[in-house]
Amino acid sequence: MNLRRWFTLFKPPVICLTALLLLLSAGVPAYAAEGGAVPANDESPSGIRLSSLETVIDSYMTPARMETTGAVSVAIVKSGKIILNKAYGLADVEHNVAADTDTVFEWGSVTKLLVWTSVMQLVEQGKLDLQTDIREYLPEGFLKKLKYDEPITLLNLMHHNAGWQEQYTGLYFLQEKDVPDLAEALQIFEPRQAYKPGRVVAYSNYGAALAGYIVELQSSQPFYTYVNEHIFNVLGMEHTSIHPMQQDNPAAGIARDRIQGYSSERELIRQNQLPISIYPAGAALGTTADAAKFMAALIPPAGSTSPLFQNNATLQEMLTPSLMYEGTDMARIAHGFLVNEHAVRTLEHGGNTTAFTSNFVFDPVSGFGIIVMTNQKNEGQYTTGLVDSVFGTYRPESYSGKLPDTTEVAGTYLPARRAVHGFGKMYAYFNTADIVAVNNREYNWNEQPSSQFAPDAYSKVYWSANEYFVRNDQGEVEKLSIQSSDYFRLTGLALYSVRITLIVLVLGITYTLFALINGLIHFSRRTIKRMAGSLPGLEKYHLLINTSSLLLVLNIVIMAYRNIGLTSYATIRVHLIINILYCLLTAGYIVLLLLKLRRSDSRRMRKAMYILSGLSAVLFSGLIIGWDLYF
């Protein structure tokens, strides 16, 4: 048979086979190439040769950094293979225990990627639909605090725009015996719905945990069992646990006991291992090598199928952007994975617990990824700084759109991820983000609202696809959006609410102390003169309301300084009841003034003080009502 006849005979199957290979190799979304040039196969996105990566990372661990460093674990993944896995520093500083590749770290919110992967597995099997109202999957009446009738979908949960406000109580438990099962925890922890679904992005632990519970219901097995069976066992992640008390892998729990947790300045956090109630949102822990196995399954070599899915079409769908910045085609979230810009476009997720920080970053196009885990709270020089060194930073000159004039965007912004109603309402106003104009290409943040920003809270940040400003109908900037949350621009009286509150508190406390001292002097004079009988007229009520005002301030201070995240609502309730009783006492005092002041034989100066005490109590009550310090 000659060559031409041979080729003619086998031409159709060759074409089909070629098409099939091309289809299989399309296991990553083409969109990622828009974020920058695809790095060479032997280079990181920042241009570091793969053979030099370990040396570069070693040199990053300078003596100055290591002085305030606990343990750092770094893994590099390339096209489905782990090419670097190395640990630095001390897992236990007090006992000089070095970290190694067997050291277990807490994942924090990186755990949510296990939730989204589980959801997509069930979508692939036809057991879940991303567009279906989640109430069809939940027991009837399961959600009791919904404000809006609009459907909430699994995509809303992935996009953190189901509308729930932040919840400050019941997330962690001090004792393992107190941790309820997932269904009960979700009902105890359920936050109020503050926004219409799909309107506002406000990062939500509750939404991710609820998605985990839906996986539990549709798979007919506990979520932690599902993850172990369909992810950990499939990938050989033998040193990882997702159960809040590590019941699914006791050996991982024992390994966790061998590492301590520290502040960003390497100060020991004594109680650094706390079980989380809604555990799908952040309870995973394990070795970095195991986490790298999970990442490797998300960026398999060209032509191979991820072991997590039946075909790469599902993987491609999961890693394709599903939420854009409002009014743009700029990618924001890909089915729960946050879209970020470095030298290339990446998918990532960071995590924080009471004493650990992690970051999980990869580029689906080049198949390159990095995982950094530390045993320090709110750590940034490694989980952000080292990642930037390896992945490179975004170059704003490569953005084709018009950069905004920062004089337009300068101002104070309030995070959408906050308690909109209830006693935690005030916290967001004390944690606003201020933007100060520098020039038409740069601006300064006064805080670090997202893990992708540089660790220096006052560092200069370029406008990029990582942030987007939304204008109203009048063309005025009213909202700043980053991947995981919106920020609303504060205007009018709301902008000065904290200052007004502080002024009222200072004036009220100053007057209360003056009134009490004056009353004590007045009482002492009566005692010295041996004046018989009880205190005249309104004097005793005047002393009572001022004493109550002082106790109220003390009550609010105690409530504010408690670690709310580690407190149950039942514990906080006593403080809220005291605040309600104070408002009732104030109302009673005002009624007494109206009934008795004109008939009182007290001197004019004393009457003026009675009135000022009433006014002070009304102002304190106004703060209680205005800041929702009663529920």
C-alpha positions as CSV (number, residue, x, y, z in Angstrom):
1,M,0.0,0.0,0.0
2,N,1.5,3.4,-1.0
3,L,1.7,6.3,1.4
4,R,-1.0,8.3,-0.3
5,R,-3.5,5.4,-0.2
6,W,-2.5,4.8,3.5
7,F,-3.1,8.4,4.4
8,T,-6.5,8.4,2.5
9,L,-7.6,5.4,4.4
10,F,-6.7,6.6,7.9
11,K,-7.4,10.3,7.3
12,P,-10.9,10.4,9.0
13,P,-9.8,8.6,12.2
14,V,-6.7,10.8,12.4
15,I,-8.7,13.9,12.1
16,C,-11.2,12.7,14.8
17,L,-8.4,11.7,17.1
18,T,-6.7,15.1,16.7
19,A,-10.0,16.9,17.4
20,L,-10.5,14.7,20.5
21,L,-7.0,15.5,21.8
22,L,-7.5,19.2,21.2
23,L,-10.8,19.0,23.1
24,L,-9.3,17.2,26.0
25,S,-6.4,19.7,26.2
26,A,-8.9,22.5,26.5
27,G,-9.3,21.8,30.2
28,V,-8.6,25.4,31.2
29,P,-10.6,28.5,30.4
30,A,-9.3,30.6,27.6
31,Y,-10.2,33.8,29.4
32,A,-7.2,33.6,31.6
33,A,-4.9,34.5,28.8
34,E,-6.4,38.0,28.8
35,G,-4.7,38.7,32.2
36,G,-1.2,38.8,30.6
37,A,1.3,36.8,28.6
38,V,1.4,33.1,29.2
39,P,4.7,32.4,31.0
40,A,7.2,30.1,29.4
41,N,7.0,26.4,30.5
42,D,10.2,26.7,32.5
43,E,9.3,30.0,34.2
44,S,7.1,31.4,36.9
45,P,4.7,34.2,35.8
46,S,7.2,36.7,37.2
47,G,9.9,35.3,35.0
48,I,11.8,33.2,37.6
49,R,13.1,30.0,36.1
50,L,11.6,26.9,37.7
51,S,15.0,25.6,38.5
52,S,15.8,28.8,40.5
53,L,12.5,29.0,42.4
54,E,13.8,27.3,45.5
55,T,16.8,29.6,45.7
56,V,14.6,32.7,45.2
57,I,12.2,31.6,47.9
58,D,15.1,30.7,50.3
59,S,16.5,34.2,49.7
60,Y,13.1,35.8,50.5
61,M,13.3,34.3,54.0
62,T,15.7,37.1,55.2
63,P,16.9,37.3,58.9
64,A,14.9,40.4,59.3
65,R,11.7,38.6,58.2
66,M,12.4,35.5,60.2
67,E,12.7,37.5,63.5
68,T,8.9,37.9,63.4
69,T,8.1,34.7,61.6
70,G,6.7,31.5,63.1
71,A,6.4,28.7,60.5
72,V,5.9,29.1,56.7
73,S,5.2,26.3,54.4
74,V,5.4,26.7,50.6
75,A,4.4,24.4,47.8
76,I,4.7,25.0,44.0
77,V,2.6,23.2,41.5
78,K,3.2,23.0,37.8
79,S,0.9,21.2,35.3
80,G,-0.5,18.7,37.8
81,K,2.8,18.0,39.6
82,I,4.3,19.3,42.8
83,I,7.7,20.7,42.0
84,L,8.5,22.3,45.4
85,N,7.4,21.6,48.9
86,K,9.4,23.2,51.7
87,A,8.9,24.5,55.3
88,Y,10.7,27.3,57.1
89,G,10.7,28.6,60.7
90,L,9.3,27.2,63.9
91,A,6.0,25.4,64.4
92,D,6.4,25.9,68.2
93,V,8.6,28.9,69.0
94,E,8.5,28.4,72.8
95,H,9.9,24.8,72.5
96,N,12.1,25.4,69.4
97,V,10.2,22.9,67.3
98,A,11.1,23.4,63.6
99,A,8.4,23.2,60.9
100,D,8.8,20.5,58.3
101,T,6.8,19.1,55.4
102,D,4.8,17.0,57.8
103,T,3.6,20.0,59.8
104,V,-0.2,20.6,59.7
105,F,-1.6,24.1,59.1
106,E,-5.2,25.4,59.2
107,W,-6.6,26.3,55.8
108,G,-9.1,28.8,57.0
109,S,-11.4,30.0,54.2
110,V,-9.4,28.1,51.6
111,T,-11.7,25.3,52.8
112,K,-14.5,26.9,50.8
113,L,-12.8,25.7,47.6
114,L,-13.6,22.2,48.7
115,V,-17.3,23.3,49.0
116,W,-17.4,24.7,45.5
117,T,-15.6,21.7,44.1
118,S,-18.2,19.4,45.8
119,V,-21.0,21.4,44.4
120,M,-19.7,21.2,40.9
121,Q,-19.2,17.4,41.3
122,L,-22.9,17.1,42.1
123,V,-23.8,19.5,39.3
124,E,-21.9,17.2,36.9
125,Q,-24.0,14.3,38.2
126,G,-27.3,16.1,37.7
127,K,-28.0,16.2,41.4
128,L,-27.7,20.0,41.7
129,D,-28.4,23.0,39.5
130,L,-26.7,26.3,39.9
131,Q,-29.7,28.3,38.9
132,T,-32.3,26.6,41.1
133,D,-33.6,28.3,44.3
134,I,-31.7,26.6,47.2
135,R,-35.0,26.4,49.2
136,E,-35.9,23.5,46.9
137,Y,-33.0,21.6,48.3
138,L,-33.4,22.6,52.0
139,P,-36.0,21.4,54.5
140,E,-39.2,23.5,54.4
141,G,-38.8,26.6,56.6
142,F,-35.1,26.0,57.2
143,L,-34.2,29.7,56.5
144,K,-36.2,31.9,59.0
145,K,-34.6,35.3,58.6
146,L,-35.1,36.0,54.9
147,K,-36.3,39.5,54.1
148,Y,-36.8,39.2,50.3
149,D,-38.9,36.7,48.2
150,E,-36.4,36.6,45.4
151,P,-34.8,33.2,44.8
152,I,-31.3,32.4,46.2
153,T,-29.3,30.1,43.9
154,L,-26.1,28.2,44.4
155,L,-24.5,30.8,42.1
156,N,-25.5,33.4,44.6
157,L,-23.7,31.4,47.3
158,M,-20.6,31.1,45.1
159,H,-20.7,34.9,44.4
160,H,-21.3,35.9,48.0
161,N,-24.3,37.9,46.9
162,A,-27.2,36.0,48.5
163,G,-27.7,39.1,50.7
164,W,-26.7,38.0,54.2
165,Q,-25.1,40.4,56.6
166,E,-22.1,39.5,58.8
167,Q,-22.7,37.6,62.0
168,Y,-20.5,38.2,65.0
169,T,-21.5,35.5,67.4
170,G,-21.5,31.7,67.4
171,L,-18.8,31.1,64.8
172,Y,-16.3,29.5,67.2
173,F,-16.7,27.3,70.3
174,L,-14.4,27.1,73.2
175,Q,-15.1,23.5,73.9
176,E,-15.6,20.7,71.4
177,K,-18.6,19.3,73.3
178,D,-20.5,22.5,72.6
179,V,-20.2,22.2,68.8
180,P,-23.6,21.3,67.2
181,D,-24.0,19.3,64.0
182,L,-24.0,21.3,60.7
183,A,-27.8,21.6,60.4
184,E,-28.3,22.9,63.9
185,A,-25.2,25.2,63.6
186,L,-26.6,26.8,60.5
187,Q,-29.9,27.5,62.2
188,I,-28.3,28.9,65.3
189,F,-25.9,31.0,63.2
190,E,-28.3,32.2,60.6
191,P,-27.8,35.9,59.9
192,R,-30.4,38.4,58.8
193,Q,-30.8,39.0,55.0
194,A,-29.9,42.6,54.5
195,Y,-29.6,42.9,50.7
196,K,-31.7,41.6,47.8
197,P,-30.1,38.5,46.2
198,G,-27.7,39.3,43.4
199,R,-27.5,43.1,44.2
200,V,-24.5,43.3,46.6
201,V,-21.4,41.2,47.1
202,A,-20.7,40.7,50.8
203,Y,-18.4,37.8,51.6
204,S,-20.3,35.3,53.6
205,N,-19.1,32.3,55.6
206,Y,-22.8,31.4,56.1
207,G,-23.4,31.1,52.4
208,A,-20.5,28.7,51.8
209,A,-21.5,26.6,54.8
210,L,-25.1,26.4,53.6
211,A,-23.8,25.2,50.2
212,G,-21.9,22.5,52.1
213,Y,-25.1,21.5,53.9
214,I,-26.9,21.2,50.5
215,V,-24.1,18.9,49.3
216,E,-24.8,16.9,52.5
217,L,-28.5,16.6,51.8
218,Q,-28.1,15.7,48.1
219,S,-25.4,13.1,48.7
220,S,-27.1,11.6,51.8
221,Q,-23.9,11.7,53.8
222,P,-22.3,14.2,56.2
223,F,-20.4,16.9,54.3
224,Y,-17.1,15.9,55.9
225,T,-17.7,12.2,54.8
226,Y,-18.5,13.4,51.3
227,V,-15.3,15.4,51.0
228,N,-13.2,12.6,52.4
229,E,-14.7,10.1,50.0
230,H,-14.8,12.2,46.8
231,I,-11.8,14.5,47.2
232,F,-9.3,13.5,49.9
233,N,-9.4,9.7,49.2
234,V,-9.4,10.3,45.5
235,L,-6.3,12.5,45.6
236,G,-4.5,10.6,48.4
237,M,-4.7,13.5,50.9
238,E,-4.0,11.3,53.9
239,H,-2.9,14.1,56.2
240,T,-5.9,16.4,55.9
241,S,-9.1,16.8,57.9
242,I,-12.3,18.9,57.5
243,H,-14.3,17.8,60.5
244,P,-14.2,20.6,63.1
245,M,-12.9,18.1,65.7
246,Q,-10.9,16.0,63.2
247,Q,-13.1,13.0,63.7
248,D,-12.6,12.1,60.1
249,N,-8.8,12.0,60.6
250,P,-7.6,11.8,64.2
251,A,-4.0,11.6,63.1
252,A,-4.3,15.1,61.6
253,G,-5.8,16.3,64.9
254,I,-2.8,14.9,66.8
255,A,-0.4,16.6,64.3
256,R,-2.3,19.9,64.8
257,D,-1.5,19.7,68.5
258,R,2.2,19.9,67.6
259,I,2.0,23.4,66.1
260,Q,1.2,26.7,67.9
261,G,-0.4,29.8,66.6
262,Y,0.9,33.4,66.8
263,S,0.2,37.0,66.0
264,S,1.7,38.7,63.0
265,E,4.5,39.8,65.4
266,R,5.1,36.2,66.6
267,E,3.4,36.6,69.9
268,L,1.8,33.4,71.2
269,I,-2.0,33.2,70.9
270,R,-2.6,30.9,73.8
271,Q,-6.0,29.7,72.7
272,N,-5.3,29.1,69.1
273,Q,-7.2,25.9,68.3
274,L,-11.0,26.6,68.3
275,P,-13.6,24.4,66.5
276,I,-15.8,26.3,64.0
277,S,-19.5,25.6,64.1
278,I,-20.3,26.1,60.3
279,Y,-17.2,24.1,59.4
280,P,-17.5,23.9,55.6
281,A,-16.6,27.6,55.6
282,G,-13.2,27.1,57.2
283,A,-12.3,24.0,59.2
284,A,-9.9,22.1,57.0
285,L,-6.4,21.5,58.2
286,G,-3.5,19.5,56.8
287,T,-0.1,19.5,55.3
288,T,0.8,21.8,52.5
289,A,1.7,18.9,50.3
290,D,-1.8,17.6,50.6
291,A,-3.2,21.0,49.7
292,A,-0.9,20.9,46.7
293,K,-2.4,17.6,45.6
294,F,-5.8,19.4,45.5
295,M,-4.4,22.3,43.5
296,A,-2.7,19.8,41.1
297,A,-6.1,18.2,40.4
298,L,-7.4,21.7,39.4
299,I,-4.6,22.2,36.8
300,P,-4.0,18.8,35.3
301,P,-1.4,18.3,32.5
302,A,-2.6,19.0,29.0
303,G,-4.5,16.1,27.6
304,S,-5.3,14.5,31.0
305,T,-8.6,14.6,32.9
306,S,-8.8,15.9,36.5
307,P,-9.4,13.0,38.9
308,L,-12.1,15.1,40.6
309,F,-14.4,15.2,37.6
310,Q,-15.8,12.8,35.0
311,N,-14.6,15.1,32.3
312,N,-12.7,18.4,32.0
313,A,-15.8,20.3,30.8
314,T,-17.0,20.5,34.4
315,L,-13.5,21.7,35.6
316,Q,-13.5,24.3,32.8
317,E,-16.9,25.5,33.8
318,M,-15.9,25.8,37.4
319,L,-12.8,27.8,36.6
320,T,-14.5,30.1,34.1
321,P,-15.7,33.5,35.4
322,S,-19.3,33.5,36.5
323,L,-19.5,37.0,38.0
324,M,-18.3,40.2,36.4
325,Y,-17.8,43.6,38.0
326,E,-21.0,45.6,37.7
327,G,-21.5,47.0,34.2
328,T,-18.3,45.6,32.8
329,D,-16.8,42.4,31.3
330,M,-14.1,42.3,33.9
331,A,-13.9,39.0,35.7
332,R,-14.6,39.0,39.4
333,I,-15.4,35.5,40.7
334,A,-15.3,32.1,39.0
335,H,-17.8,29.8,40.8
336,G,-16.4,30.7,44.2
337,F,-12.7,31.2,43.1
338,L,-11.7,34.8,43.3
339,V,-10.2,36.3,40.1
340,N,-7.0,38.3,40.7
341,E,-4.5,40.1,38.5
342,H,-0.7,39.5,38.9
343,A,1.6,39.3,35.9
344,V,-1.0,36.9,34.7
345,R,-4.7,36.5,35.7
346,T,-5.1,34.0,38.6
347,L,-7.7,32.2,40.5
348,E,-7.2,32.3,44.3
349,H,-8.5,32.2,47.8
350,G,-7.0,33.3,51.1
351,G,-7.8,32.1,54.5
352,N,-7.6,33.3,58.1
353,T,-8.3,31.6,61.4
354,T,-7.7,32.7,65.0
355,A,-3.9,32.1,64.5
356,F,-3.2,30.9,60.9
357,T,-3.1,32.5,57.4
358,S,-3.0,30.8,54.0
359,N,-3.2,31.7,50.4
360,F,-4.0,29.4,47.4
361,V,-3.1,30.9,44.0
362,F,-2.9,29.4,40.5
363,D,-3.0,30.3,36.8
364,P,-5.2,27.8,34.9
365,V,-3.5,28.7,31.5
366,S,0.1,28.0,32.4
367,G,-0.8,25.4,35.0
368,F,1.4,27.1,37.6
369,G,0.3,27.6,41.2
370,I,1.6,28.4,44.7
371,I,0.3,27.6,48.2
372,V,1.6,29.5,51.2
373,M,0.6,28.6,54.8
374,T,1.7,30.2,58.0
375,N,0.9,29.8,61.7
376,Q,0.4,33.5,62.2
377,K,-2.8,35.6,62.3
378,N,-3.3,38.2,59.6
379,E,0.1,37.4,58.1
380,G,0.9,39.2,54.9
381,Q,4.6,39.3,54.1
382,Y,4.5,35.7,52.9
383,T,0.9,34.9,51.9
384,T,0.8,38.2,49.9
385,G,4.4,39.4,49.5
386,L,6.0,36.1,48.6
387,V,3.1,35.3,46.2
388,D,3.7,38.6,44.5
389,S,7.4,37.8,44.1
390,V,6.6,34.5,42.4
391,F,3.5,35.6,40.4
392,G,4.6,39.1,39.6
393,T,2.4,42.2,40.1
394,Y,-0.2,43.7,37.9
395,R,1.0,46.4,35.5
396,P,-1.6,49.1,35.1
397,E,-0.2,50.4,31.9
398,S,-1.3,47.1,30.4
399,Y,-4.9,47.9,31.1
400,S,-6.6,49.3,28.0
401,G,-9.4,51.2,29.8
402,K,-9.4,54.7,31.2
403,L,-7.8,55.0,34.6
404,P,-10.0,57.1,36.9
405,D,-9.0,60.4,38.4
406,T,-8.5,59.5,42.1
407,T,-9.8,62.9,43.1
408,E,-13.2,61.5,42.1
409,V,-12.9,58.4,44.2
410,A,-11.2,59.8,47.3
411,G,-13.4,59.4,50.4
412,T,-14.6,57.0,53.1
413,Y,-16.1,53.6,52.2
414,L,-18.2,51.3,54.3
415,P,-17.9,47.5,53.7
416,A,-21.0,45.7,52.6
417,R,-19.7,42.7,54.6
418,R,-20.9,44.0,58.0
419,A,-23.8,43.7,60.4
420,V,-26.4,46.0,58.9
421,H,-28.8,45.4,61.8
422,G,-28.1,44.5,65.4
423,F,-25.5,45.2,68.1
424,G,-22.5,44.6,65.7
425,K,-23.6,47.4,63.5
426,M,-21.1,49.9,64.9
427,Y,-18.0,47.8,64.2
428,A,-18.0,48.5,60.4
429,Y,-18.1,52.2,61.1
430,F,-14.9,51.9,63.1
431,N,-13.3,49.9,60.3
432,T,-14.0,51.9,57.2
433,A,-11.7,52.2,54.2
434,D,-10.4,55.6,53.4
435,I,-9.0,56.5,49.9
436,V,-6.7,59.5,49.7
437,A,-6.0,60.8,46.2
438,V,-2.3,60.9,45.1
439,N,-2.6,61.5,41.4
440,N,-4.7,60.3,38.5
441,R,-3.1,56.8,38.5
442,E,-2.6,55.9,42.2
443,Y,-4.3,56.2,45.6
444,N,-3.6,55.2,49.2
445,W,-5.7,52.9,51.3
446,N,-5.8,53.4,55.1
447,E,-6.4,49.7,55.6
448,Q,-5.9,46.5,53.7
449,P,-9.5,45.3,52.8
450,S,-8.4,42.3,50.8
451,S,-5.5,39.8,50.9
452,Q,-4.3,40.7,47.4
453,F,-3.1,44.1,48.5
454,A,0.4,44.7,49.7
455,P,1.0,44.0,53.4
456,D,1.8,47.6,54.3
457,A,-1.5,49.1,55.2
458,Y,-0.4,52.5,53.8
459,S,1.2,51.2,50.7
460,K,0.5,52.7,47.3
461,V,-2.0,50.7,45.2
462,Y,-2.7,51.0,41.5
463,W,-6.2,50.9,40.2
464,S,-6.7,47.7,38.3
465,A,-9.1,44.9,37.6
466,N,-8.9,44.0,41.2
467,E,-11.0,47.0,42.1
468,Y,-13.8,48.7,40.3
469,F,-15.6,52.0,41.0
470,V,-19.4,52.1,40.3
471,R,-21.0,55.4,39.5
472,N,-24.6,56.5,40.1
473,D,-26.9,58.1,37.5
474,Q,-25.3,61.5,38.2
475,G,-21.9,60.1,37.4
476,E,-20.7,60.2,41.0
477,V,-18.7,57.3,42.4
478,E,-20.9,55.6,45.0
479,K,-19.4,52.2,45.4
480,L,-16.0,50.4,45.3
481,S,-15.9,46.8,44.4
482,I,-13.2,44.2,45.1
483,Q,-13.5,40.5,44.4
484,S,-15.1,39.5,47.7
485,S,-17.0,42.6,48.8
486,D,-18.5,45.9,47.8
487,Y,-17.7,49.1,49.7
488,F,-20.3,51.9,49.8
489,R,-19.2,55.5,49.8
490,L,-20.3,57.3,53.0
491,T,-21.8,60.7,52.6
492,G,-23.9,63.2,54.7
493,L,-24.4,62.5,58.4
494,A,-23.4,58.9,58.0
495,L,-19.9,60.0,57.2
496,Y,-19.7,61.7,60.6
497,S,-21.6,59.1,62.6
498,V,-18.6,57.9,64.5
499,R,-17.4,61.4,65.4
500,I,-20.9,62.4,66.5
501,T,-21.1,59.2,68.7
502,L,-17.7,59.9,70.2
503,I,-18.7,63.5,70.9
504,V,-21.9,62.5,72.6
505,L,-20.1,59.8,74.7
506,V,-17.4,62.3,75.8
507,L,-20.0,65.0,76.7
508,G,-22.3,62.4,78.4
509,I,-19.5,60.8,80.4
510,T,-18.0,64.2,81.4
511,Y,-21.4,65.4,82.6
512,T,-22.2,62.1,84.4
513,L,-19.0,62.2,86.3
514,F,-19.5,65.8,87.2
515,A,-23.1,65.2,88.3
516,L,-22.1,62.2,90.4
517,I,-19.2,64.1,92.1
518,N,-21.5,67.0,92.7
519,G,-24.2,64.7,94.1
520,L,-21.6,63.1,96.4
521,I,-20.6,66.5,97.7
522,H,-24.2,67.5,98.1
523,F,-24.9,64.2,100.1
524,S,-21.7,64.7,102.2
525,R,-22.8,68.2,103.2
526,R,-26.2,66.9,104.3
527,T,-24.5,64.2,106.3
528,I,-22.1,66.7,108.0
529,K,-25.1,69.0,108.8
530,R,-26.9,65.9,110.1
531,M,-30.0,66.7,108.1
532,A,-32.6,64.1,108.8
533,G,-34.8,62.3,106.3
534,S,-34.2,60.9,102.8
535,L,-32.8,62.9,99.9
536,P,-35.3,65.6,98.9
537,G,-37.4,65.6,95.8
538,L,-35.8,64.4,92.6
539,E,-32.3,64.1,94.1
540,K,-32.3,60.3,94.6
541,Y,-33.6,59.8,91.0
542,H,-31.0,62.2,89.8
543,L,-28.3,60.1,91.5
544,L,-29.8,56.9,90.2
545,I,-29.9,57.9,86.5
546,N,-26.3,59.2,86.6
547,T,-25.1,56.1,88.3
548,S,-27.0,54.0,85.7
549,S,-25.4,56.1,82.9
550,L,-21.9,55.3,84.2
551,L,-22.7,51.6,84.5
552,L,-24.2,51.7,81.0
553,V,-20.9,53.0,79.6
554,L,-19.1,50.3,81.5
555,N,-21.5,47.7,80.1
556,I,-20.9,48.8,76.5
557,V,-17.2,48.8,77.0
558,I,-17.2,45.3,78.3
559,M,-19.4,44.2,75.4
560,A,-17.2,45.9,72.8
561,Y,-13.9,44.5,74.2
562,R,-15.2,40.9,74.3
563,N,-14.0,38.7,71.6
564,I,-17.3,38.7,69.8
565,G,-16.3,36.0,67.3
566,L,-15.7,33.6,70.2
567,T,-18.9,34.5,72.0
568,S,-22.3,33.1,71.8
569,Y,-25.4,35.3,71.4
570,A,-26.6,34.0,74.7
571,T,-23.6,35.5,76.4
572,I,-24.0,38.9,74.7
573,R,-27.8,39.0,75.4
574,V,-27.3,40.1,79.1
575,H,-25.5,43.2,77.9
576,L,-28.3,44.0,75.4
577,I,-31.0,43.5,78.2
578,I,-29.1,46.0,80.4
579,N,-29.2,48.5,77.5
580,I,-33.0,48.0,77.1
581,L,-33.5,48.5,80.9
582,Y,-31.5,51.7,80.7
583,C,-33.8,53.1,78.0
584,L,-36.8,52.2,80.1
585,L,-35.2,53.8,83.2
586,T,-34.5,56.9,81.1
587,A,-38.2,57.1,80.0
588,G,-39.3,56.7,83.6
589,Y,-36.9,59.5,84.7
590,I,-38.3,61.9,82.0
591,V,-41.8,61.2,83.2
592,L,-40.8,62.0,86.8
593,L,-39.3,65.3,85.6
594,L,-42.5,66.2,83.8
595,L,-44.6,65.4,86.8
596,K,-42.5,66.7,89.7
597,L,-40.0,69.3,88.5
598,R,-42.3,72.3,88.6
599,R,-43.5,71.4,92.1
600,S,-40.0,70.8,93.4
601,D,-38.6,73.2,96.0
602,S,-35.1,72.6,94.9
603,R,-32.9,75.5,93.8
604,R,-32.8,76.6,90.2
605,M,-29.3,75.2,89.8
606,R,-30.3,71.8,91.1
607,K,-33.3,71.8,88.7
608,A,-31.0,72.6,85.8
609,M,-28.8,69.6,86.8
610,Y,-31.9,67.4,86.9
611,I,-32.8,68.5,83.4
612,L,-29.2,68.0,82.1
613,S,-29.1,64.5,83.6
614,G,-32.3,63.7,81.7
615,L,-30.9,65.1,78.5
616,S,-27.7,63.1,79.0
617,A,-29.7,59.9,79.5
618,V,-31.8,60.6,76.4
619,L,-28.6,61.0,74.3
620,F,-27.2,57.7,75.7
621,S,-30.5,56.0,74.9
622,G,-30.4,57.5,71.4
623,L,-27.0,55.9,70.9
624,I,-28.4,52.5,72.0
625,I,-31.3,52.8,69.6
626,G,-29.3,54.3,66.8
627,W,-26.6,51.7,66.9
628,D,-29.0,48.8,67.5
629,L,-27.4,48.0,70.9
630,Y,-30.6,46.3,72.1
631,F,-30.7,43.2,69.8
